[in-house]
């Protein structure tokens, strides 16, 4: 398979040489071929309905079930498909009791709020941090500045990433990193999480 998988091969080579393991939750712009290519990289695990233990933090990763980059599936149809599967995601949360539910689109977590301490999502390309029915919902802005072209030209869209810091399975701090354009100017913000609001009891 060509296309996106070939375009991301250099990034895959970098990940393969890193001592840090990578866990990825595919989104709606990741084709089946791209997902398979990423999963074949040493040190990279593509999560789809799987629970992994990352330094004592149990993460349930659920991939976006749709692929919309070719416009063969409309945004409306993709959203409806994800909404229809939200109960299945909630059932997996109840079965596996993770510390974190990681999804591409928060629509996938619609029925799981209140049953998992932390939900992390993307898709919106905007930053959010709010409580939904007792769960903390975090969405990052745009880790890739919405396109590979941003590596070569100056854009107004920054690269954004969150580093979540845990202690004994509980979220204690959120570091938010923003890199503006190819010039490399960056900011780092830290939000401390109060212990009593850090997590729900597992299985609640």
C-alpha positions in Angstrom: 0.0 0.0 0.0 1.3 3.4 -0.8 0.2 7.0 0.0 0.1 8.0 3.6 2.0 4.9 4.8 4.9 5.8 2.5 4.8 9.5 3.5 5.1 8.6 7.2 7.9 6.1 6.7 10.6 8.5 7.9 8.7 9.2 11.1 8.4 5.4 11.6 12.1 5.1 11.3 12.6 7.6 14.1 10.1 5.8 16.3 11.8 2.5 15.7 15.1 3.9 16.9 13.6 5.4 20.1 14.0 3.8 23.5 10.6 5.1 24.5 7.6 2.9 23.6 4.8 4.5 21.6 1.1 3.7 21.9 -1.1 5.1 19.2 -4.9 5.4 18.9 -5.7 5.8 15.2 -8.0 8.5 14.0 -10.3 9.1 11.0 -7.5 10.0 8.7 -5.6 6.8 9.3 -6.3 4.3 6.6 -6.2 0.5 7.3 -2.9 0.4 5.4 -1.5 3.2 7.5 -2.6 1.5 10.7 -1.0 -1.7 9.7 2.3 0.0 8.7 2.4 1.8 12.0 1.7 -1.3 14.0 4.6 -3.1 12.2 7.2 -0.6 13.5 9.3 -2.0 16.4 8.4 -0.2 19.7 5.0 1.0 18.4 1.7 -0.4 19.5 -1.5 0.6 17.7 -4.4 0.4 20.2 -7.8 -0.7 19.2 -10.0 -2.0 21.9 -7.0 -3.0 24.0 -5.8 -2.3 27.5 -2.1 -1.6 28.2 -0.3 -1.0 31.4 2.0 2.0 31.0 4.1 2.3 34.1 1.2 1.3 36.3 -1.4 3.3 34.5 -4.0 1.2 32.7 -5.1 2.7 29.4 -7.9 1.4 27.2 -7.3 2.6 23.7 -10.2 2.6 21.1 -9.4 3.5 17.5 -11.7 5.6 15.4 -13.8 3.0 13.4 -14.0 5.3 10.4 -11.7 6.5 7.6 -12.8 9.8 6.1 -9.7 11.2 4.3 -10.9 10.1 0.9 -14.4 11.6 1.4 -16.0 8.3 0.6 -17.6 8.5 4.1 -19.2 11.7 5.1 -18.6 13.5 8.4 -22.2 13.0 9.3 -22.1 9.2 8.6 -18.8 8.8 10.5 -20.2 10.6 13.5 -23.3 8.4 13.5 -21.2 5.3 13.3 -19.1 6.3 16.3 -22.2 7.3 18.3 -23.7 3.9 17.6 -20.6 2.2 19.1 -20.5 4.4 22.2 -22.3 1.8 24.3 -19.8 -0.9 23.2 -17.0 1.4 24.4 -18.8 1.9 27.7 -19.2 -1.9 28.1 -15.4 -2.3 27.6 -14.8 0.3 30.2 -17.0 -1.5 32.7 -15.3 -4.8 31.8 -11.7 -3.6 32.0 -11.9 -0.7 34.6 -9.0 1.4 33.1 -7.5 4.5 34.6 -7.7 6.2 31.2 -9.9 5.9 28.2 -8.1 7.1 25.0 -10.3 7.6 21.9 -9.8 9.7 18.8 -13.2 11.3 18.9 -15.0 12.1 22.2 -18.2 10.9 20.6 -16.9 7.4 21.1 -16.8 8.0 24.9 -20.3 9.5 25.2 -21.6 6.5 27.2 -18.5 6.0 29.3 -18.4 9.4 31.1 -18.8 8.9 34.8 -17.3 5.4 34.7 -13.7 6.2 34.0 -11.5 8.9 35.7 -10.0 10.3 32.6 -10.9 10.5 28.9 -8.3 11.8 26.4 -9.4 12.5 22.8 -8.4 14.5 19.8 -10.3 15.1 16.5 -11.4 18.7 17.3 -8.0 20.4 16.8 -8.8 22.5 19.8 -7.8 22.4 23.4 -10.4 21.5 26.0 -10.2 20.5 29.7 -13.5 20.0 31.4 -15.5 17.6 33.6 -18.3 15.5 32.0 -20.5 13.6 34.4 -17.6 13.1 36.8 -14.9 12.2 34.3 -12.2 14.6 33.2 -12.2 15.1 29.5 -9.0 16.4 27.8 -8.6 17.1 24.1 -5.3 18.3 22.7 -5.1 21.0 20.0 -3.3 19.7 17.0 -0.1 17.6 17.6 0.7 17.7 13.9 -0.4 21.3 13.2 -3.1 19.6 11.0 -0.7 18.5 8.2 2.7 17.5 7.1 3.1 20.7 5.2 3.5 22.6 8.4 7.0 21.1 8.7 8.1 23.1 5.6 6.2 26.4 5.8 5.3 28.8 8.4 1.6 28.4 9.5 -0.6 30.0 12.2 -1.5 26.6 13.6 0.8 25.6 16.4 2.0 22.1 17.2 0.4 21.2 20.6 0.9 18.3 22.9 -0.1 17.2 26.4 2.2 15.4 28.8 0.1 13.7 31.5 1.9 13.0 34.8 0.6 10.3 37.1 1.4 9.1 40.6 0.2 5.7 41.8 -2.3 5.6 38.9 -3.7 9.1 39.5 -3.4 12.1 37.3 -1.5 14.8 39.2 -0.4 17.3 36.6 -0.9 18.2 33.0 1.9 19.8 31.0 0.7 21.6 27.8 3.4 22.2 25.2 2.9 24.6 22.2 5.4 25.0 19.4 4.7 27.8 17.0 5.6 27.2 13.4 9.1 26.2 12.1 10.8 28.9 14.2 10.7 26.8 17.3 9.2 29.3 19.7 7.4 27.4 22.4 5.5 27.7 25.7 5.0 25.1 28.4 2.1 25.4 30.9 1.5 23.2 33.9 -1.8 22.5 35.5 -1.8 20.7 38.9 -4.6 18.3 39.5 -6.0 18.1 43.1 -5.9 14.6 44.4 -9.5 14.4 45.4 -10.6 15.2 41.9 -7.9 13.2 40.1 -9.9 10.0 39.7 -13.0 8.0 40.3 -13.0 4.8 42.1 -12.4 2.0 39.6 -15.6 0.2 38.7 -17.9 3.1 39.8 
